[in-house]
Amino acid sequence: MNRLAIFITVLLVSTDVSFSQAPFEKDRHAASGGNVEMTFLGHGSVMLEQAGKIVYVDPVSRYADFTQFPKADLILVTHDHGDHLDSLAIARLRNETTAILLTEACLPLIPGGEVIRNGESKVVKGVRVEAVPAYNLVHMRSPGRPYHPKGAGNGYIIGIGGLRIYFAGDTENIPEMSNLGTIDHAFLPVNLPYTMTPEMVAEAVKRIKPKVFYPYHFGNTDTDKIVNLLAGERGTEVRVRKMK
């Protein structure tokens, strides 16, 4: 092998190494049929796995190299903003049997997806999915123009292994959060100006009363403030993961 060939070989190996990913944080929760494993990919992107069944919420390529992840049984997309909807990530994760549930605005970007609207529920491959509202009441792009209008985006309650796991999407502490029923694990966004302040999210947690609360989509928010605001909240554990 000549020197040029050796150099090219070394360059290719180095390039492959540079795309390797550090291990992602994971939590495991006991559930009927086996533990539900949560992999925290970043921002609004999470993978759930139980007994080989794979569910992704808002997979986005800037947070993970999805060529290195298992194919999806189910993909959920909360809304059409680029930090939640990524057609490249979805293309890498789907196969001929993957089900994709999304909002109406997302459908033109993801052929083969199925629209689910606020208030609707579906059972897909043994996973129950409830679409719930996600919207702004206070934070606006300009007067009368919320960052997330009511009806445009979804939150999702995922029923898997007897657990009900709530991914709120981009929302504030809206009245509908008082009527979600029993929630085992709640992912709520804390990222100004688009979603909630720490005070808003603390108020939402006190109404939802999840067993475990995960702040996500939190950007530069000081998560210690959230922990302190909820320090006296009995029955809810706050877990902070790498979900900027």
C-alpha positions as CSV (number, residue, x, y, z in Angstrom):
1,M,0.0,0.0,0.0
2,N,1.5,3.4,-1.0
3,R,1.6,6.4,1.3
4,L,-1.4,8.1,-0.3
5,A,-3.5,5.0,0.2
6,I,-2.4,4.7,3.9
7,F,-3.2,8.4,4.4
8,I,-6.7,8.0,2.9
9,T,-7.3,4.9,5.1
10,V,-6.3,6.7,8.2
11,L,-8.5,9.7,7.3
12,L,-11.5,7.4,6.8
13,V,-11.0,5.6,10.1
14,S,-10.6,9.0,11.8
15,T,-13.8,10.3,10.2
16,D,-15.8,7.2,11.4
17,V,-14.5,7.7,15.0
18,S,-15.5,11.4,14.9
19,F,-19.1,10.4,14.4
20,S,-19.2,8.1,17.4
21,Q,-21.7,9.1,20.2
22,A,-21.1,9.3,23.9
23,P,-23.5,7.1,25.9
24,F,-26.9,8.7,26.5
25,E,-28.4,8.8,29.9
26,K,-31.0,6.1,30.5
27,D,-33.7,5.4,33.2
28,R,-35.5,2.1,33.7
29,H,-39.0,2.0,35.2
30,A,-40.8,-1.2,36.3
31,A,-43.8,-2.0,34.2
32,S,-46.1,-4.8,33.3
33,G,-44.4,-7.0,30.7
34,G,-40.9,-5.8,31.6
35,N,-39.1,-2.6,32.4
36,V,-39.7,0.5,30.2
37,E,-36.3,2.0,29.4
38,M,-36.1,5.7,28.6
39,T,-33.1,7.0,26.6
40,F,-32.7,10.8,26.9
41,L,-31.4,12.0,23.5
42,G,-31.6,15.8,24.1
43,H,-34.1,18.7,24.0
44,G,-37.5,17.1,23.1
45,S,-36.1,13.8,21.8
46,V,-36.7,10.6,23.8
47,M,-36.7,6.9,23.0
48,L,-38.8,4.4,24.9
49,E,-38.2,0.7,24.8
50,Q,-40.0,-2.3,26.3
51,A,-39.4,-5.9,25.4
52,G,-38.0,-4.9,22.0
53,K,-40.7,-2.5,21.1
54,I,-39.3,0.9,20.2
55,V,-41.1,4.3,20.5
56,Y,-39.5,7.7,19.6
57,V,-40.9,11.1,20.5
58,D,-39.7,14.0,18.4
59,P,-36.5,12.4,17.0
60,V,-34.2,15.2,15.7
61,S,-30.8,14.6,14.1
62,R,-29.0,17.4,15.8
63,Y,-29.3,15.5,19.1
64,A,-28.3,12.0,18.0
65,D,-27.0,10.0,15.0
66,F,-30.0,7.9,14.2
67,T,-28.1,5.6,11.9
68,Q,-26.8,4.1,15.2
69,F,-30.3,3.5,16.7
70,P,-32.9,0.7,16.3
71,K,-35.7,1.1,13.9
72,A,-38.9,2.4,15.3
73,D,-42.2,0.6,15.8
74,L,-43.9,4.0,16.5
75,I,-42.8,7.6,16.0
76,L,-44.7,10.5,17.6
77,V,-44.2,14.1,16.4
78,T,-45.7,16.9,18.6
79,H,-45.6,19.8,16.0
80,D,-43.9,21.1,12.9
81,H,-41.1,23.2,14.3
82,G,-37.6,22.1,13.3
83,D,-36.4,21.2,16.7
84,H,-39.2,18.6,16.9
85,L,-39.9,17.6,13.3
86,D,-36.9,16.2,11.3
87,S,-37.7,14.3,8.2
88,L,-34.1,13.0,7.9
89,A,-34.2,11.5,11.4
90,I,-37.6,9.9,10.7
91,A,-36.4,8.5,7.4
92,R,-33.4,6.8,9.2
93,L,-35.7,5.3,11.9
94,R,-38.6,4.1,9.9
95,N,-39.1,0.9,8.0
96,E,-42.1,-0.6,6.1
97,T,-43.9,-1.4,9.4
98,T,-43.2,1.8,11.3
99,A,-46.3,3.8,12.4
100,I,-46.0,7.6,12.6
101,L,-48.5,9.8,14.4
102,L,-48.3,13.5,13.9
103,T,-50.2,16.8,13.5
104,E,-51.9,18.0,10.4
105,A,-49.2,20.6,9.7
106,C,-46.5,17.9,9.8
107,L,-48.2,15.6,7.3
108,P,-47.0,17.2,4.1
109,L,-43.4,16.7,5.3
110,I,-43.7,13.1,6.4
111,P,-45.5,11.0,3.7
112,G,-47.2,8.0,5.2
113,G,-47.8,9.6,8.6
114,E,-51.2,9.5,10.3
115,V,-52.8,12.6,11.7
116,I,-54.0,12.5,15.3
117,R,-55.7,15.6,16.8
118,N,-56.2,17.0,20.2
119,G,-58.7,14.8,22.1
120,E,-58.2,11.7,19.9
121,S,-56.6,8.5,21.0
122,K,-55.3,5.4,19.1
123,V,-53.9,2.1,20.0
124,V,-50.9,1.3,17.7
125,K,-49.0,-2.0,18.1
126,G,-50.2,-2.4,21.6
127,V,-49.3,1.2,22.6
128,R,-52.1,3.6,23.5
129,V,-51.5,7.1,22.4
130,E,-53.7,10.0,23.6
131,A,-53.2,13.4,21.9
132,V,-53.8,16.3,24.3
133,P,-53.6,20.1,23.7
134,A,-50.3,22.0,23.7
135,Y,-50.3,25.8,23.3
136,N,-49.3,29.2,24.7
137,L,-51.4,31.4,26.8
138,V,-48.9,34.1,27.6
139,H,-45.8,34.0,25.4
140,M,-46.4,35.6,22.0
141,R,-44.3,36.2,18.8
142,S,-46.2,39.5,18.6
143,P,-49.6,40.6,20.1
144,G,-52.2,38.0,19.4
145,R,-49.7,35.5,17.8
146,P,-48.7,32.8,20.3
147,Y,-45.5,30.8,19.6
148,H,-47.7,27.7,19.6
149,P,-51.4,28.3,18.8
150,K,-54.1,26.2,20.3
151,G,-55.0,23.2,18.2
152,A,-51.7,23.3,16.1
153,G,-49.6,21.0,18.3
154,N,-50.0,17.9,20.4
155,G,-48.9,16.6,23.7
156,Y,-49.0,12.9,24.0
157,I,-49.9,10.5,26.8
158,I,-48.3,7.1,26.0
159,G,-49.7,4.0,27.6
160,I,-47.1,1.3,27.7
161,G,-46.6,-1.5,30.2
162,G,-49.4,-0.1,32.4
163,L,-47.6,3.2,32.7
164,R,-49.0,6.5,31.5
165,I,-46.1,8.8,30.3
166,Y,-46.9,12.4,29.4
167,F,-44.8,14.3,26.8
168,A,-46.2,17.8,26.9
169,G,-44.7,19.1,23.7
170,D,-44.3,22.9,23.5
171,T,-46.9,24.3,25.8
172,E,-47.5,26.4,28.9
173,N,-49.4,25.4,32.1
174,I,-52.7,25.2,30.3
175,P,-56.0,24.4,32.1
176,E,-56.3,21.0,30.3
177,M,-53.4,19.7,32.5
178,S,-55.8,19.4,35.4
179,N,-57.7,16.7,33.6
180,L,-55.0,14.3,32.4
181,G,-55.8,11.5,34.9
182,T,-53.1,9.5,36.6
183,I,-49.7,10.3,35.1
184,D,-46.7,8.2,36.1
185,H,-44.0,10.2,34.3
186,A,-44.3,13.7,33.0
187,F,-42.0,15.5,30.6
188,L,-42.7,19.3,30.7
189,P,-40.8,22.0,28.7
190,V,-39.1,24.9,30.4
191,N,-37.5,27.2,27.8
192,L,-38.2,30.9,27.4
193,P,-39.7,32.5,25.5
194,Y,-41.3,29.5,23.8
195,T,-42.8,27.5,26.7
196,M,-42.8,27.8,30.5
197,T,-41.0,29.7,33.2
198,P,-39.8,27.6,36.2
199,E,-42.7,29.0,38.2
200,M,-45.2,27.9,35.5
201,V,-43.8,24.4,35.3
202,A,-43.8,24.1,39.1
203,E,-47.5,25.0,39.1
204,A,-48.2,22.5,36.3
205,V,-46.4,19.7,38.2
206,K,-48.5,20.4,41.3
207,R,-51.7,20.0,39.3
208,I,-50.6,16.9,37.3
209,K,-49.0,15.2,40.3
210,P,-46.8,12.8,38.4
211,K,-44.7,10.2,40.2
212,V,-41.6,11.4,38.3
213,F,-41.2,14.7,36.6
214,Y,-38.5,15.3,34.0
215,P,-37.8,18.9,32.8
216,Y,-37.1,18.8,29.1
217,H,-36.6,21.3,26.3
218,F,-35.1,23.5,29.0
219,G,-32.4,25.4,27.0
220,N,-30.5,27.7,29.3
221,T,-33.0,27.6,32.2
222,D,-31.4,27.0,35.6
223,T,-32.9,23.6,36.5
224,D,-31.8,24.0,40.1
225,K,-34.5,26.6,40.4
226,I,-37.1,24.1,39.3
227,V,-35.9,21.6,41.8
228,N,-36.0,24.2,44.6
229,L,-39.6,25.2,43.7
230,L,-40.7,21.6,43.9
231,A,-38.7,20.7,47.0
232,G,-41.8,20.3,49.2
233,E,-44.0,18.6,46.7
234,R,-44.8,15.2,48.1
235,G,-45.3,12.2,45.8
236,T,-43.3,13.6,42.9
237,E,-39.6,12.9,42.3
238,V,-37.8,15.5,40.1
239,R,-35.2,14.0,37.8
240,V,-33.0,16.3,35.7
241,R,-31.4,14.7,32.7
242,K,-29.4,16.2,29.8
243,M,-32.3,17.5,27.9
244,K,-31.3,21.1,26.8
